[in-house]
Amino acid sequence: MAQSVEFMGIWSTVMTYCYKRGIEVLEKPDEREEVLREACCACGYEEQADDFLKWYLDENNDTLFIIKDYGNGDLEFGG
């Protein structure tokens, strides 16, 4: 599965988790990262948390991620 699709799924699950529990996703980057990391782990995304948070918290939106996996190591990257 492409990271872009995976990350959007993680984002949706994590934000829903926070919303349903009344957890505020704060504006300060350090506090926001801590809350989102805890939510990622609570939702079973421990292994993906670092890559997801790097993408999500990138203010310049220039973090490359895999947008298509053609198989055999042939990947297409986007940002």
PDB file of N, CA, C and O in Angstrom:
ATOM      1  N   MET A   1       0.846  -1.174   0.000  1.00  0.00           N
ATOM      2  CA  MET A   1       0.000   0.000   0.000  1.00  0.00           C
ATOM      3  C   MET A   1       0.894   1.240   0.000  1.00  0.00           C
ATOM      4  O   MET A   1       1.920   1.258   0.680  1.00  0.00           O
ATOM      5  N   ALA A   2       0.530   2.245  -0.731  1.00  0.00           N
ATOM      6  CA  ALA A   2       1.298   3.483  -0.787  1.00  0.00           C
ATOM      7  C   ALA A   2       1.229   4.201   0.558  1.00  0.00           C
ATOM      8  O   ALA A   2       0.202   4.173   1.236  1.00  0.00           O
ATOM      9  N   GLN A   3       2.330   4.844   0.935  1.00  0.00           N
ATOM     10  CA  GLN A   3       2.364   5.564   2.202  1.00  0.00           C
ATOM     11  C   GLN A   3       1.318   6.661   2.254  1.00  0.00           C
ATOM     12  O   GLN A   3       0.748   6.909   3.317  1.00  0.00           O
ATOM     13  N   SER A   4       1.049   7.324   1.139  1.00  0.00           N
ATOM     14  CA  SER A   4       0.069   8.406   1.155  1.00  0.00           C
ATOM     15  C   SER A   4      -1.288   7.891   1.602  1.00  0.00           C
ATOM     16  O   SER A   4      -1.964   8.540   2.400  1.00  0.00           O
ATOM     17  N   VAL A   5      -1.691   6.744   1.102  1.00  0.00           N
ATOM     18  CA  VAL A   5      -2.965   6.142   1.488  1.00  0.00           C
ATOM     19  C   VAL A   5      -2.896   5.681   2.938  1.00  0.00           C
ATOM     20  O   VAL A   5      -3.833   5.892   3.708  1.00  0.00           O
ATOM     21  N   GLU A   6      -1.792   5.058   3.303  1.00  0.00           N
ATOM     22  CA  GLU A   6      -1.609   4.582   4.675  1.00  0.00           C
ATOM     23  C   GLU A   6      -1.653   5.750   5.658  1.00  0.00           C
ATOM     24  O   GLU A   6      -2.317   5.663   6.691  1.00  0.00           O
ATOM     25  N   PHE A   7      -0.949   6.843   5.346  1.00  0.00           N
ATOM     26  CA  PHE A   7      -0.910   7.986   6.245  1.00  0.00           C
ATOM     27  C   PHE A   7      -2.284   8.627   6.403  1.00  0.00           C
ATOM     28  O   PHE A   7      -2.638   9.047   7.505  1.00  0.00           O
ATOM     29  N   MET A   8      -3.056   8.709   5.341  1.00  0.00           N
ATOM     30  CA  MET A   8      -4.399   9.281   5.451  1.00  0.00           C
ATOM     31  C   MET A   8      -5.282   8.392   6.323  1.00  0.00           C
ATOM     32  O   MET A   8      -6.112   8.896   7.080  1.00  0.00           O
ATOM     33  N   GLY A   9      -5.109   7.080   6.223  1.00  0.00           N
ATOM     34  CA  GLY A   9      -5.847   6.166   7.083  1.00  0.00           C
ATOM     35  C   GLY A   9      -5.454   6.332   8.543  1.00  0.00           C
ATOM     36  O   GLY A   9      -6.309   6.331   9.429  1.00  0.00           O
ATOM     37  N   ILE A  10      -4.155   6.476   8.788  1.00  0.00           N
ATOM     38  CA  ILE A  10      -3.675   6.693  10.154  1.00  0.00           C
ATOM     39  C   ILE A  10      -4.222   8.013  10.678  1.00  0.00           C
ATOM     40  O   ILE A  10      -4.719   8.078  11.803  1.00  0.00           O
ATOM     41  N   TRP A  11      -4.134   9.062   9.872  1.00  0.00           N
ATOM     42  CA  TRP A  11      -4.628  10.382  10.280  1.00  0.00           C
ATOM     43  C   TRP A  11      -6.095  10.302  10.671  1.00  0.00           C
ATOM     44  O   TRP A  11      -6.486  10.816  11.719  1.00  0.00           O
ATOM     45  N   SER A  12      -6.903   9.670   9.847  1.00  0.00           N
ATOM     46  CA  SER A  12      -8.333   9.550  10.116  1.00  0.00           C
ATOM     47  C   SER A  12      -8.594   8.799  11.418  1.00  0.00           C
ATOM     48  O   SER A  12      -9.405   9.230  12.238  1.00  0.00           O
ATOM     49  N   THR A  13      -7.915   7.691  11.603  1.00  0.00           N
ATOM     50  CA  THR A  13      -8.105   6.879  12.807  1.00  0.00           C
ATOM     51  C   THR A  13      -7.661   7.625  14.057  1.00  0.00           C
ATOM     52  O   THR A  13      -8.361   7.621  15.070  1.00  0.00           O
ATOM     53  N   VAL A  14      -6.502   8.260  13.986  1.00  0.00           N
ATOM     54  CA  VAL A  14      -5.949   8.972  15.139  1.00  0.00           C
ATOM     55  C   VAL A  14      -6.823  10.172  15.507  1.00  0.00           C
ATOM     56  O   VAL A  14      -7.093  10.396  16.687  1.00  0.00           O
ATOM     57  N   MET A  15      -7.264  10.940  14.519  1.00  0.00           N
ATOM     58  CA  MET A  15      -8.107  12.103  14.806  1.00  0.00           C
ATOM     59  C   MET A  15      -9.465  11.676  15.365  1.00  0.00           C
ATOM     60  O   MET A  15      -9.998  12.331  16.260  1.00  0.00           O
ATOM     61  N   THR A  16     -10.019  10.598  14.848  1.00  0.00           N
ATOM     62  CA  THR A  16     -11.284  10.079  15.378  1.00  0.00           C
ATOM     63  C   THR A  16     -11.100   9.625  16.820  1.00  0.00           C
ATOM     64  O   THR A  16     -11.943   9.895  17.676  1.00  0.00           O
ATOM     65  N   TYR A  17     -10.005   8.940  17.083  1.00  0.00           N
ATOM     66  CA  TYR A  17      -9.679   8.499  18.442  1.00  0.00           C
ATOM     67  C   TYR A  17      -9.644   9.702  19.390  1.00  0.00           C
ATOM     68  O   TYR A  17     -10.254   9.669  20.458  1.00  0.00           O
ATOM     69  N   CYS A  18      -8.934  10.754  19.001  1.00  0.00           N
ATOM     70  CA  CYS A  18      -8.819  11.945  19.846  1.00  0.00           C
ATOM     71  C   CYS A  18     -10.180  12.619  20.032  1.00  0.00           C
ATOM     72  O   CYS A  18     -10.535  12.998  21.148  1.00  0.00           O
ATOM     73  N   TYR A  19     -10.935  12.767  18.958  1.00  0.00           N
ATOM     74  CA  TYR A  19     -12.238  13.429  19.016  1.00  0.00           C
ATOM     75  C   TYR A  19     -13.191  12.693  19.953  1.00  0.00           C
ATOM     76  O   TYR A  19     -13.842  13.314  20.794  1.00  0.00           O
ATOM     77  N   LYS A  20     -13.274  11.375  19.810  1.00  0.00           N
ATOM     78  CA  LYS A  20     -14.211  10.585  20.620  1.00  0.00           C
ATOM     79  C   LYS A  20     -13.857  10.605  22.102  1.00  0.00           C
ATOM     80  O   LYS A  20     -14.725  10.384  22.946  1.00  0.00           O
ATOM     81  N   ARG A  21     -12.614  10.863  22.423  1.00  0.00           N
ATOM     82  CA  ARG A  21     -12.175  10.875  23.814  1.00  0.00           C
ATOM     83  C   ARG A  21     -11.975  12.287  24.355  1.00  0.00           C
ATOM     84  O   ARG A  21     -11.530  12.462  25.490  1.00  0.00           O
ATOM     85  N   GLY A  22     -12.300  13.289  23.551  1.00  0.00           N
ATOM     86  CA  GLY A  22     -12.161  14.672  23.986  1.00  0.00           C
ATOM     87  C   GLY A  22     -10.719  15.105  24.168  1.00  0.00           C
ATOM     88  O   GLY A  22     -10.431  16.010  24.952  1.00  0.00           O
ATOM     89  N   ILE A  23      -9.805  14.456  23.440  1.00  0.00           N
ATOM     90  CA  ILE A  23      -8.380  14.789  23.531  1.00  0.00           C
ATOM     91  C   ILE A  23      -8.085  15.940  22.575  1.00  0.00           C
ATOM     92  O   ILE A  23      -8.333  15.839  21.374  1.00  0.00           O
ATOM     93  N   GLU A  24      -7.559  17.025  23.116  1.00  0.00           N
ATOM     94  CA  GLU A  24      -7.247  18.193  22.301  1.00  0.00           C
ATOM     95  C   GLU A  24      -5.892  18.011  21.621  1.00  0.00           C
ATOM     96  O   GLU A  24      -4.893  17.709  22.275  1.00  0.00           O
ATOM     97  N   VAL A  25      -5.871  18.196  20.309  1.00  0.00           N
ATOM     98  CA  VAL A  25      -4.617  18.154  19.553  1.00  0.00           C
ATOM     99  C   VAL A  25      -4.085  19.582  19.544  1.00  0.00           C
ATOM    100  O   VAL A  25      -4.572  20.435  18.802  1.00  0.00           O
ATOM    101  N   LEU A  26      -3.098  19.825  20.364  1.00  0.00           N
ATOM    102  CA  LEU A  26      -2.602  21.168  20.634  1.00  0.00           C
ATOM    103  C   LEU A  26      -1.838  21.754  19.454  1.00  0.00           C
ATOM    104  O   LEU A  26      -1.419  21.039  18.543  1.00  0.00           O
ATOM    105  N   GLU A  27      -1.667  23.071  19.492  1.00  0.00           N
ATOM    106  CA  GLU A  27      -1.002  23.775  18.396  1.00  0.00           C
ATOM    107  C   GLU A  27       0.522  23.757  18.497  1.00  0.00           C
ATOM    108  O   GLU A  27       1.206  23.737  17.474  1.00  0.00           O
ATOM    109  N   LYS A  28       1.063  23.764  19.716  1.00  0.00           N
ATOM    110  CA  LYS A  28       2.517  23.768  19.867  1.00  0.00           C
ATOM    111  C   LYS A  28       3.075  22.459  19.323  1.00  0.00           C
ATOM    112  O   LYS A  28       2.604  21.387  19.704  1.00  0.00           O
ATOM    113  N   PRO A  29       4.068  22.524  18.439  1.00  0.00           N
ATOM    114  CA  PRO A  29       4.581  21.311  17.786  1.00  0.00           C
ATOM    115  C   PRO A  29       4.989  20.192  18.738  1.00  0.00           C
ATOM    116  O   PRO A  29       4.660  19.030  18.499  1.00  0.00           O
ATOM    117  N   ASP A  30       5.701  20.523  19.812  1.00  0.00           N
ATOM    118  CA  ASP A  30       6.150  19.476  20.739  1.00  0.00           C
ATOM    119  C   ASP A  30       4.974  18.807  21.436  1.00  0.00           C
ATOM    120  O   ASP A  30       4.935  17.584  21.570  1.00  0.00           O
ATOM    121  N   GLU A  31       4.016  19.618  21.880  1.00  0.00           N
ATOM    122  CA  GLU A  31       2.840  19.077  22.555  1.00  0.00           C
ATOM    123  C   GLU A  31       1.969  18.298  21.577  1.00  0.00           C
ATOM    124  O   GLU A  31       1.425  17.248  21.918  1.00  0.00           O
ATOM    125  N   ARG A  32       1.841  18.813  20.376  1.00  0.00           N
ATOM    126  CA  ARG A  32       1.048  18.137  19.350  1.00  0.00           C
ATOM    127  C   ARG A  32       1.657  16.773  19.030  1.00  0.00           C
ATOM    128  O   ARG A  32       0.939  15.781  18.910  1.00  0.00           O
ATOM    129  N   GLU A  33       2.977  16.730  18.893  1.00  0.00           N
ATOM    130  CA  GLU A  33       3.639  15.464  18.585  1.00  0.00           C
ATOM    131  C   GLU A  33       3.415  14.445  19.698  1.00  0.00           C
ATOM    132  O   GLU A  33       3.162  13.271  19.426  1.00  0.00           O
ATOM    133  N   GLU A  34       3.506  14.889  20.941  1.00  0.00           N
ATOM    134  CA  GLU A  34       3.322  13.976  22.069  1.00  0.00           C
ATOM    135  C   GLU A  34       1.910  13.381  22.070  1.00  0.00           C
ATOM    136  O   GLU A  34       1.745  12.172  22.239  1.00  0.00           O
ATOM    137  N   VAL A  35       0.906  14.218  21.884  1.00  0.00           N
ATOM    138  CA  VAL A  35      -0.485  13.750  21.867  1.00  0.00           C
ATOM    139  C   VAL A  35      -0.710  12.796  20.702  1.00  0.00           C
ATOM    140  O   VAL A  35      -1.318  11.740  20.875  1.00  0.00           O
ATOM    141  N   LEU A  36      -0.228  13.154  19.526  1.00  0.00           N
ATOM    142  CA  LEU A  36      -0.432  12.308  18.351  1.00  0.00           C
ATOM    143  C   LEU A  36       0.333  10.995  18.459  1.00  0.00           C
ATOM    144  O   LEU A  36      -0.161   9.960  18.011  1.00  0.00           O
ATOM    145  N   ARG A  37       1.519  11.017  19.039  1.00  0.00           N
ATOM    146  CA  ARG A  37       2.284   9.778  19.215  1.00  0.00           C
ATOM    147  C   ARG A  37       1.534   8.829  20.156  1.00  0.00           C
ATOM    148  O   ARG A  37       1.439   7.630  19.890  1.00  0.00           O
ATOM    149  N   GLU A  38       1.009   9.368  21.245  1.00  0.00           N
ATOM    150  CA  GLU A  38       0.237   8.541  22.175  1.00  0.00           C
ATOM    151  C   GLU A  38      -0.998   7.964  21.489  1.00  0.00           C
ATOM    152  O   GLU A  38      -1.330   6.796  21.687  1.00  0.00           O
ATOM    153  N   ALA A  39      -1.675   8.774  20.687  1.00  0.00           N
ATOM    154  CA  ALA A  39      -2.866   8.299  19.978  1.00  0.00           C
ATOM    155  C   ALA A  39      -2.494   7.241  18.943  1.00  0.00           C
ATOM    156  O   ALA A  39      -3.204   6.248  18.786  1.00  0.00           O
ATOM    157  N   CYS A  40      -1.382   7.450  18.236  1.00  0.00           N
ATOM    158  CA  CYS A  40      -0.917   6.448  17.264  1.00  0.00           C
ATOM    159  C   CYS A  40      -0.696   5.109  17.957  1.00  0.00           C
ATOM    160  O   CYS A  40      -1.128   4.066  17.465  1.00  0.00           O
ATOM    161  N   CYS A  41      -0.030   5.145  19.083  1.00  0.00           N
ATOM    162  CA  CYS A  41       0.254   3.905  19.818  1.00  0.00           C
ATOM    163  C   CYS A  41      -1.033   3.265  20.324  1.00  0.00           C
ATOM    164  O   CYS A  41      -1.180   2.044  20.272  1.00  0.00           O
ATOM    165  N   ALA A  42      -1.961   4.074  20.811  1.00  0.00           N
ATOM    166  CA  ALA A  42      -3.229   3.542  21.309  1.00  0.00           C
ATOM    167  C   ALA A  42      -4.047   2.897  20.191  1.00  0.00           C
ATOM    168  O   ALA A  42      -4.838   1.987  20.440  1.00  0.00           O
ATOM    169  N   CYS A  43      -3.854   3.370  18.964  1.00  0.00           N
ATOM    170  CA  CYS A  43      -4.596   2.839  17.809  1.00  0.00           C
ATOM    171  C   CYS A  43      -3.848   1.703  17.115  1.00  0.00           C
ATOM    172  O   CYS A  43      -4.317   1.181  16.104  1.00  0.00           O
ATOM    173  N   GLY A  44      -2.694   1.319  17.649  1.00  0.00           N
ATOM    174  CA  GLY A  44      -1.944   0.201  17.086  1.00  0.00           C
ATOM    175  C   GLY A  44      -0.972   0.575  15.985  1.00  0.00           C
ATOM    176  O   GLY A  44      -0.559  -0.284  15.206  1.00  0.00           O
ATOM    177  N   TYR A  45      -0.601   1.847  15.910  1.00  0.00           N
ATOM    178  CA  TYR A  45       0.308   2.315  14.863  1.00  0.00           C
ATOM    179  C   TYR A  45       1.697   2.638  15.403  1.00  0.00           C
ATOM    180  O   TYR A  45       2.338   3.573  14.922  1.00  0.00           O
ATOM    181  N   GLU A  46       2.176   1.882  16.394  1.00  0.00           N
ATOM    182  CA  GLU A  46       3.492   2.158  16.973  1.00  0.00           C
ATOM    183  C   GLU A  46       4.593   2.143  15.921  1.00  0.00           C
ATOM    184  O   GLU A  46       5.453   3.024  15.909  1.00  0.00           O
ATOM    185  N   GLU A  47       4.572   1.158  15.046  1.00  0.00           N
ATOM    186  CA  GLU A  47       5.643   1.017  14.049  1.00  0.00           C
ATOM    187  C   GLU A  47       5.625   2.130  13.003  1.00  0.00           C
ATOM    188  O   GLU A  47       6.677   2.493  12.477  1.00  0.00           O
ATOM    189  N   GLN A  48       4.465   2.668  12.698  1.00  0.00           N
ATOM    190  CA  GLN A  48       4.348   3.712  11.683  1.00  0.00           C
ATOM    191  C   GLN A  48       4.421   5.120  12.264  1.00  0.00           C
ATOM    192  O   GLN A  48       4.498   6.091  11.511  1.00  0.00           O
ATOM    193  N   ALA A  49       4.398   5.248  13.586  1.00  0.00           N
ATOM    194  CA  ALA A  49       4.279   6.556  14.227  1.00  0.00           C
ATOM    195  C   ALA A  49       5.375   7.532  13.802  1.00  0.00           C
ATOM    196  O   ALA A  49       5.071   8.680  13.478  1.00  0.00           O
ATOM    197  N   ASP A  50       6.636   7.110  13.793  1.00  0.00           N
ATOM    198  CA  ASP A  50       7.723   8.035  13.447  1.00  0.00           C
ATOM    199  C   ASP A  50       7.568   8.594  12.036  1.00  0.00           C
ATOM    200  O   ASP A  50       7.651   9.805  11.837  1.00  0.00           O
ATOM    201  N   ASP A  51       7.345   7.720  11.060  1.00  0.00           N
ATOM    202  CA  ASP A  51       7.196   8.176   9.672  1.00  0.00           C
ATOM    203  C   ASP A  51       5.942   9.024   9.502  1.00  0.00           C
ATOM    204  O   ASP A  51       5.968  10.039   8.806  1.00  0.00           O
ATOM    205  N   PHE A  52       4.847   8.614  10.134  1.00  0.00           N
ATOM    206  CA  PHE A  52       3.603   9.375  10.038  1.00  0.00           C
ATOM    207  C   PHE A  52       3.773  10.769  10.623  1.00  0.00           C
ATOM    208  O   PHE A  52       3.375  11.753  10.000  1.00  0.00           O
ATOM    209  N   LEU A  53       4.360  10.865  11.815  1.00  0.00           N
ATOM    210  CA  LEU A  53       4.512  12.164  12.460  1.00  0.00           C
ATOM    211  C   LEU A  53       5.472  13.063  11.698  1.00  0.00           C
ATOM    212  O   LEU A  53       5.261  14.274  11.633  1.00  0.00           O
ATOM    213  N   LYS A  54       6.512  12.498  11.127  1.00  0.00           N
ATOM    214  CA  LYS A  54       7.432  13.298  10.300  1.00  0.00           C
ATOM    215  C   LYS A  54       6.665  13.924   9.140  1.00  0.00           C
ATOM    216  O   LYS A  54       6.852  15.101   8.831  1.00  0.00           O
ATOM    217  N   TRP A  55       5.801  13.137   8.500  1.00  0.00           N
ATOM    218  CA  TRP A  55       4.982  13.637   7.390  1.00  0.00           C
ATOM    219  C   TRP A  55       3.954  14.642   7.880  1.00  0.00           C
ATOM    220  O   TRP A  55       3.825  15.721   7.302  1.00  0.00           O
ATOM    221  N   TYR A  56       3.224  14.310   8.928  1.00  0.00           N
ATOM    222  CA  TYR A  56       2.116  15.143   9.395  1.00  0.00           C
ATOM    223  C   TYR A  56       2.590  16.480   9.957  1.00  0.00           C
ATOM    224  O   TYR A  56       1.943  17.504   9.738  1.00  0.00           O
ATOM    225  N   LEU A  57       3.688  16.484  10.665  1.00  0.00           N
ATOM    226  CA  LEU A  57       4.160  17.700  11.325  1.00  0.00           C
ATOM    227  C   LEU A  57       5.085  18.547  10.453  1.00  0.00           C
ATOM    228  O   LEU A  57       5.603  19.561  10.919  1.00  0.00           O
ATOM    229  N   ASP A  58       5.299  18.157   9.216  1.00  0.00           N
ATOM    230  CA  ASP A  58       6.177  18.885   8.298  1.00  0.00           C
ATOM    231  C   ASP A  58       5.505  20.181   7.856  1.00  0.00           C
ATOM    232  O   ASP A  58       4.597  20.162   7.024  1.00  0.00           O
ATOM    233  N   GLU A  59       5.949  21.301   8.411  1.00  0.00           N
ATOM    234  CA  GLU A  59       5.332  22.593   8.110  1.00  0.00           C
ATOM    235  C   GLU A  59       5.552  23.032   6.666  1.00  0.00           C
ATOM    236  O   GLU A  59       4.703  23.715   6.094  1.00  0.00           O
ATOM    237  N   ASN A  60       6.669  22.652   6.075  1.00  0.00           N
ATOM    238  CA  ASN A  60       6.960  23.031   4.690  1.00  0.00           C
ATOM    239  C   ASN A  60       6.315  22.097   3.683  1.00  0.00           C
ATOM    240  O   ASN A  60       6.316  22.362   2.480  1.00  0.00           O
ATOM    241  N   ASN A  61       5.763  20.998   4.189  1.00  0.00           N
ATOM    242  CA  ASN A  61       5.118  19.997   3.341  1.00  0.00           C
ATOM    243  C   ASN A  61       6.061  19.498   2.249  1.00  0.00           C
ATOM    244  O   ASN A  61       5.657  19.303   1.102  1.00  0.00           O
ATOM    245  N   ASP A  62       7.340  19.293   2.630  1.00  0.00           N
ATOM    246  CA  ASP A  62       8.307  18.828   1.642  1.00  0.00           C
ATOM    247  C   ASP A  62       8.883  17.448   1.981  1.00  0.00           C
ATOM    248  O   ASP A  62       9.873  17.021   1.388  1.00  0.00           O
ATOM    249  N   THR A  63       8.256  16.760   2.935  1.00  0.00           N
ATOM    250  CA  THR A  63       8.687  15.403   3.261  1.00  0.00           C
ATOM    251  C   THR A  63       8.189  14.457   2.185  1.00  0.00           C
ATOM    252  O   THR A  63       6.987  14.367   1.932  1.00  0.00           O
ATOM    253  N   LEU A  64       9.113  13.753   1.556  1.00  0.00           N
ATOM    254  CA  LEU A  64       8.717  12.802   0.526  1.00  0.00           C
ATOM    255  C   LEU A  64       8.217  11.518   1.164  1.00  0.00           C
ATOM    256  O   LEU A  64       8.727  11.081   2.196  1.00  0.00           O
ATOM    257  N   PHE A  65       7.227  10.930   0.546  1.00  0.00           N
ATOM    258  CA  PHE A  65       6.723   9.646   0.988  1.00  0.00           C
ATOM    259  C   PHE A  65       6.337   8.847  -0.244  1.00  0.00           C
ATOM    260  O   PHE A  65       6.192   9.395  -1.337  1.00  0.00           O
ATOM    261  N   ILE A  66       6.174   7.550  -0.052  1.00  0.00           N
ATOM    262  CA  ILE A  66       5.853   6.668  -1.176  1.00  0.00           C
ATOM    263  C   ILE A  66       4.397   6.881  -1.578  1.00  0.00           C
ATOM    264  O   ILE A  66       3.493   6.699  -0.763  1.00  0.00           O
ATOM    265  N   ILE A  67       4.169   7.271  -2.843  1.00  0.00           N
ATOM    266  CA  ILE A  67       2.797   7.435  -3.301  1.00  0.00           C
ATOM    267  C   ILE A  67       2.332   6.257  -4.144  1.00  0.00           C
ATOM    268  O   ILE A  67       1.131   6.057  -4.331  1.00  0.00           O
ATOM    269  N   LYS A  68       3.283   5.476  -4.654  1.00  0.00           N
ATOM    270  CA  LYS A  68       2.911   4.279  -5.404  1.00  0.00           C
ATOM    271  C   LYS A  68       4.047   3.269  -5.326  1.00  0.00           C
ATOM    272  O   LYS A  68       5.219   3.603  -5.496  1.00  0.00           O
ATOM    273  N   ASP A  69       3.664   2.020  -5.062  1.00  0.00           N
ATOM    274  CA  ASP A  69       4.627   0.922  -4.993  1.00  0.00           C
ATOM    275  C   ASP A  69       4.325  -0.010  -6.152  1.00  0.00           C
ATOM    276  O   ASP A  69       3.300  -0.691  -6.158  1.00  0.00           O
ATOM    277  N   TYR A  70       5.220  -0.041  -7.137  1.00  0.00           N
ATOM    278  CA  TYR A  70       5.017  -0.860  -8.330  1.00  0.00           C
ATOM    279  C   TYR A  70       5.493  -2.296  -8.138  1.00  0.00           C
ATOM    280  O   TYR A  70       5.346  -3.129  -9.032  1.00  0.00           O
ATOM    281  N   GLY A  71       6.064  -2.583  -6.969  1.00  0.00           N
ATOM    282  CA  GLY A  71       6.590  -3.918  -6.698  1.00  0.00           C
ATOM    283  C   GLY A  71       8.055  -4.004  -7.065  1.00  0.00           C
ATOM    284  O   GLY A  71       8.572  -3.152  -7.787  1.00  0.00           O
ATOM    285  N   ASN A  72       8.723  -5.026  -6.572  1.00  0.00           N
ATOM    286  CA  ASN A  72      10.143  -5.265  -6.847  1.00  0.00           C
ATOM    287  C   ASN A  72      11.026  -4.062  -6.514  1.00  0.00           C
ATOM    288  O   ASN A  72      12.054  -3.852  -7.158  1.00  0.00           O
ATOM    289  N   GLY A  73      10.635  -3.279  -5.523  1.00  0.00           N
ATOM    290  CA  GLY A  73      11.444  -2.138  -5.116  1.00  0.00           C
ATOM    291  C   GLY A  73      11.281  -0.903  -5.978  1.00  0.00           C
ATOM    292  O   GLY A  73      11.974   0.090  -5.756  1.00  0.00           O
ATOM    293  N   ASP A  74      10.385  -0.934  -6.956  1.00  0.00           N
ATOM    294  CA  ASP A  74      10.136   0.210  -7.835  1.00  0.00           C
ATOM    295  C   ASP A  74       9.088   1.106  -7.175  1.00  0.00           C
ATOM    296  O   ASP A  74       7.905   0.770  -7.138  1.00  0.00           O
ATOM    297  N   LEU A  75       9.538   2.252  -6.655  1.00  0.00           N
ATOM    298  CA  LEU A  75       8.669   3.143  -5.895  1.00  0.00           C
ATOM    299  C   LEU A  75       8.561   4.503  -6.563  1.00  0.00           C
ATOM    300  O   LEU A  75       9.492   4.955  -7.229  1.00  0.00           O
ATOM    301  N   GLU A  76       7.421   5.150  -6.380  1.00  0.00           N
ATOM    302  CA  GLU A  76       7.224   6.524  -6.834  1.00  0.00           C
ATOM    303  C   GLU A  76       7.035   7.379  -5.591  1.00  0.00           C
ATOM    304  O   GLU A  76       6.218   7.060  -4.727  1.00  0.00           O
ATOM    305  N   PHE A  77       7.801   8.474  -5.502  1.00  0.00           N
ATOM    306  CA  PHE A  77       7.743   9.333  -4.330  1.00  0.00           C
ATOM    307  C   PHE A  77       7.032  10.634  -4.661  1.00  0.00           C
ATOM    308  O   PHE A  77       7.054  11.098  -5.801  1.00  0.00           O
ATOM    309  N   GLY A  78       6.407  11.211  -3.658  1.00  0.00           N
ATOM    310  CA  GLY A  78       5.737  12.495  -3.780  1.00  0.00           C
ATOM    311  C   GLY A  78       5.793  13.204  -2.445  1.00  0.00           C
ATOM    312  O   GLY A  78       6.324  12.671  -1.470  1.00  0.00           O
ATOM    313  N   GLY A  79       5.248  14.403  -2.401  1.00  0.00           N
ATOM    314  CA  GLY A  79       5.284  15.153  -1.154  1.00  0.00           C
ATOM    315  C   GLY A  79       3.982  15.778  -0.846  1.00  0.00           C
ATOM    316  O   GLY A  79       3.846  16.450   0.177  1.00  0.00           O
TER     317      GLY A  79
END
